């Protein structure tokens, strides 16, 4: 049993989708399938219940998922401690950022590395939930995300690459714009996207809509079927726009957009006083200020 296999099972357990988990762990879908089968043979239990539409973990699979998470967390903490003891981590920074901070982090890191070529920076683009987990495990040093801070507490803003939609018979269908409060009572579906970048944006949008834990993902056909046969709402990518606009039973919802953006930056507590971390955070703040973002 290898750490790579634990990471692959953790990805599958989080995404509940073989193709997406394979993309996230940079292997083919068939290789992921073989890896999961090997794990099942090693532990002597079926971990995954497979179907054409979804991935469901068995009771044994849920237990093994927690084992994977705990083991990887402990490994990351131990490796970080060993690196610190040997001095390997002093001139290396791993910064994780969401797609919403794409205009901030690469530019900031470029400026910083031009001034401090002795410091090596690794940038990782992930969704917000994954970055929180990686920061907790000590796998990244800095977390950066751009979020919408609602002025009235109920305004929302979605990126131009996403579309919010519902059935024409939905109670919100005739509203000029919808707020967070309007959406509270309705389940949220998300459409699978061929773009990992758009898929990350959909998950981040679900967090903004306060529905990150309840987001249900499916193909466009599955999501449309759920929306038209109930009172759910859904988020799709720009690739789904034509199909949504041309569907007689669907309508795009206009989100209230009076929100302003702010930058969220988090670091490992034990690194906060390191000089190169302080200098990099200063550069990030300067770039954010130039874009009129509050930190």
N, C-alpha and C positions, 0 to 999 in steps of 0.2 A: 504494500500500500504506500503510495507516494503522495507528497504534499500537493502535487499537481492534480491528482485525482480528487483530493478533498476539496480543492478550489473549484474543480469542475462540478462536483456534486452540490457544493454551496451555491454556485451560479444557477444550476438547474432548479434547486429548491427555492431560490429567490424569484426566478423569472417564470418558472413552471412552463417552459417552452424550450424544446431541444435546439431549434435553430438559433434563437437568441442567446441561449447559454453557450452554444458552440462559438458564436461570433464574439461573445464577451471573453471567452477563454482562448480565443485565437486557434481553434482547431476545427476540423470538419465535423458535420453532424454525425457522420458514420463513426468517426473516431470517438466522439463523445458517447455514442451509444455503446461502443465496445468497452469504453472506460467504466461506464455505469454497470454493465454486465459483469465485468471483472470484479468490481467492488461487491456486487451481490454474491458472487461465487466465494469471495474471500470471507465475507461476514456470515454467509450461510443463510441469508434471508432476502426476500424480495423487498426492495427499497422503493420501487417506482411502479405505479399502476399506469400502463400506457394505453392511450386511445388515440384516435385520429384527430381529435380536437384539443385535447388538453393533457397535461401531465399532473398526476395526483400522487403525492407521497403516501405510502402505506404508514401504518402506525410505527413500524420498525424504521421506515424512512425518516419520519419526523424525529425520532430519537437519534438516528445517525446524523441528521442535519445539525442538531444541537452539538453533537460530538465534533463535527467538522468545524463549526464556528468556534467552539471553545479551544480546540486544538490549534487552529490557525491564529487565534488571538494570543494564545500563550507563546506560540512560536515567534510571532512578530515582536512581542514584548522581550523575549529572551534575545532575539537577534539584535534588537535595538540596544539592549544593555551591553551585549558583547561588542558591538560597534563603538559604543561610547567608551568602553574600557580600553579599547585598542586605538582610539582616536580616529577611526575611519570615517565617522559621521560628521567631523568638525567642518569639513569644507564641501559638503554635499547637502543639497536641499531638494526635497521632493515636494512639489506643490501640486495639489489637486484642485481642479476648477470645473464648474459646470458650463454648459454651452452658453448660458446667459452672461458669463464673464469672459467670453472669448475675445472681446475687444479690449479687455483690461490686462489679463495675465500674460499672454505672449509678448505684448509690447513692454510691459513692466520688466519681465525677465530679460528681454533683449537689452533694455537700457541698463539693467543691473549688471549683466554679464560683461557689457562693454566697459564698465567701470571696475569690475572685480573679476577678471578672467581666471583667478585662482579658485573661485567657487564654482562647482559644477551644479547645474540645476536640471532636474528631471521634471517635466510637466506631464500630468495625467488628466485627460478629459473623461469625466465620469458623470453619472447622474447624482443628484444631491444625496439620496439615501445611501448609495454606495460609498460616497466620499465621507459621510459621517461615520460609517462603519470603519473605513480605512484609517481615519484620523484616530478613532478610538483604539484600533489595534496597533497604532504606531507605524503604519505603513506609509503615511504621508506626514510631512511636517507642517504644512500650511494648507488650509481649506479656503477657497474663495468662491463666492457665489453672488450674483446680482439678483436681488429680490424686489418685488413690488411692495412698497410700503403704502398702504391704503390711507388716504387722507381722512376719509369719513368712516373708516373701519369696515366698509362693505364694498368698496370699489375693487374691480379686478382688471387685469390687463393681460392679454395673451399675445405671444409673439406672432408676427405676420405669417409665419409658416404653419400656424395651427388654426383650426376652425372648430367652433363649438356648435353643436347641432342637436336637434330634437325632432320629435314627430310634430306634424302640423296640428295635431289634436292635443298637444301638450299644453298644460295650463300657462306656461311661460311663452308660448309661441307668438302671442300678439303683443308682447311687451316691447317697447322701443329699445330698451336695454335691460340687462339683468345684472344683479349684484350678487355678492357672496351669500347674503341672507336669502335671496331668491332660490339659490341652488341647494341650500342646506338639506331640504327634504327629499332630494332626488338622487338615486344611485348614479354613479359615473362609470361609463365604459370608455375604453381607449382602443383605437384601431392599430393593429400591427403595421409597422412601417418597414419598408425595405432599407431605409436609412437609419443607421444606429443613432445618428445625430438627432434626427426627428423623434425617434423613439425615446431618447433621453429627455427631449423637450416636453413630450407628452407626460412623462412621469413627473417632471418638475412642475408642469402646469397643474397636475392633480394635487400636488402638495400645496400650491398656491390656492387652489379651490378648496383646501382643507379636506381632501378626499384621497390622500395618498395611500392610506391603509386599506381603503375600500375599492380602489381602482380595479376594474375587471377588464382584462385585455382579450381581444379576439380579432378575427379577420374582419374586413369591412362588411362582408355579407352577414357574419354572425352579429356584429354590432348593430347594423341596420335592422336586422330581425328583432333584436332585443328592444331597440328604441321604438320601432313602429308598433310593437305589441305590448307596450307598457308606458310607464311615465319616467323612464330613464333619460338621462342626457348623455352626450358623448363628445369626445374630442378626436379629431382626425388630423392628418397631416395635409400639406398642400397638395400631395399626390392624390388625395381622396376628394378634393374640392369639386371636380367636374361631376363625379358620380353622385355626390350629395346634392349639388345644385340641380341636377337633372332628374332627381328622384321626386316623384309627385307627392310622396307622403312625408318628405323631410323639409325642414326649414333651418337656416342658420340663425343662431342666436347672437345678438350684438351685446358684447360685454361692456359694462360701464368702465370707462377708461380714464378716470380722473386721478389715477394713481401716479406716484412718483417712485423712482427707483432708488435703492440704496445698496451699498456694497456690504456683504457679510464676509468677514475675515476671521478665521479661527486658527490657532496654533497649538502645538504641543506645549503644555505648561512648562516642562523642563527646558524648553528651547527658547523661551521668551526673552531671556537675557543675553543670548548669544549675539555678538555684534553684527554678524552678517545677516541674521534673521531680522534684527531691528532695521538694518539698512534696506533690506528688500521690502519690508513692510512700508517703510517710508516712501519708496519708489512707487509701490502699488497705490498708496494713498494720493500721491501727486498725480498719477495718471488718472485715477478716479475723479479727482477734483477738477482736472482739465475737461472731463466729460460731464461735469456738474452733477456727480453722484455723491450722496452723503454716505459716510462710512460709519 
